[in-house]
Amino acid sequence: MNIGILGAGHIGKALAQLFARAGHQVALSNSRGPETLEDTVRALGPNVRAMTSAQAAQFGELLVETIPFGKYASLEGLEVSGKVVIDTANYYPQRDGQIDLGGQSESSFMARHLPGARVVKAFNAIAAADLASQGDPGKPLEERRAIFVASDDPDAKRTVSQLIEAIGFVAVDTGTLEDSRSHQPGTAVYGKPLTGQQARQQLGTSG
Ligand SMILES: NC(=O)c1ccc[n+]([C@@H]2O[C@H](COP(=O)([O-])OP(=O)(O)OC[C@H]3O[C@@H](n4cnc5c(N)ncnc54)[C@H](OP(=O)(O)O)[C@@H]3O)[C@@H](O)[C@H]2O)c1
């Protein structure tokens, strides 16, 4: 699959490497332009290339939005309609400034700025270094680290769950984008290395 990644920081680079290793074609982008990513993509190997964010959005059948939460307005105008978009973002007021979420979950707020996109919250509750090192496709699912997935679109959630399993983690369904409050910053499961069973126990869900 062609995957476009918007954001080439800690999470963007870790996901580019994992998706490339799993055999996907990846376009990585940042805010400063592809020429600033030459060394990065060279290190990530032949399945990863650098593009502008507009080009990466067009290239990807599936997109990942992994920019600082406070920069959400810079996503406007990208061609995301109809595409599955993974939202990894977390809102930290001290980093991102005061933003009125209008009482919504962080990902419901983000989805409003990605018109027509099939938004799936995932990879928000794992540190980038753990994401880069803890996936193991050789392990049985029950021994793998859990990655929480939430979406209002069940098919999109299934697609992202399969991707999560292909890179060596296990997906734990936490419900809708509004339900994804259960793994936002400050929650009991945020940043914790849990198996699927442990995660479901902590959340009190069966997903
Ligand atoms: N770091 C973690 O361990 C971690 C874990 C889970 C979730 N998260 C969340 O994931 C998100 C990304 O975190 P991070 O730590 O990876 O961020 P980061 O290291 O600060 O990198 C952010 C990246 O976003 C790029 N960017 C900004 N605006 C953009 C735009 N309009 N189009 C394309 N790229 C754009 C930046 O490019 P320039 O450098 O060119 O400006 C940079 O490459 C945040 O919401 C964070 O809270 C982080």
The ligand as a Gaussian input file, in Angstrom:
#p B3LYP/6-31G(d) Opt

LIG

0 1
 N        6.987000      11.822000      20.548000
 C        6.249000      10.835000      21.064000
 O        6.759000       9.930000      21.775000
 C        4.756000      10.781000      20.766000
 C        4.052000       9.615000      21.105000
 C        2.698000       9.493000      20.746000
 C        2.059000      10.555000      20.109000
 N        2.745000      11.712000      19.858000
 C        2.005000      12.816000      19.225000
 O        2.207000      12.729000      17.812000
 C        2.313000      14.048000      17.255000
 C        3.701000      14.185000      16.617000
 O        4.666000      14.039000      17.650000
 P        6.236000      13.984000      17.371000
 O        6.878000      13.847000      18.700000
 O        6.529000      13.001000      16.295000
 O        6.469000      15.473000      16.814000
 P        7.828000      16.188000      16.424000
 O        8.987000      15.268000      16.648000
 O        7.809000      17.534000      17.059000
 O        7.667000      16.359000      14.833000
 C        6.597000      17.081000      14.276000
 C        6.734000      17.012000      12.766000
 O        5.576000      17.606000      12.181000
 C        6.022000      18.347000      11.041000
 N        4.969000      19.258000      10.598000
 C        4.445000      20.334000      11.205000
 N        3.450000      20.853000      10.449000
 C        3.344000      20.067000       9.327000
 C        2.529000      20.072000       8.172000
 N        1.576000      20.980000       8.002000
 N        2.702000      19.096000       7.244000
 C        3.647000      18.148000       7.402000
 N        4.466000      18.097000       8.487000
 C        4.311000      19.051000       9.428000
 C        7.301000      18.976000      11.510000
 O        8.048000      19.457000      10.416000
 P        9.163000      20.611000      10.594000
 O       10.194000      20.064000      11.534000
 O        9.661000      20.829000       9.201000
 O        8.405000      21.800000      11.159000
 C        7.944000      17.748000      12.184000
 O        8.550000      16.922000      11.228000
 C        2.087000      15.029000      18.429000
 O        0.739000      15.379000      18.500000
 C        2.475000      14.201000      19.650000
 O        1.837000      14.637000      20.830000
 C        4.085000      11.831000      20.136000

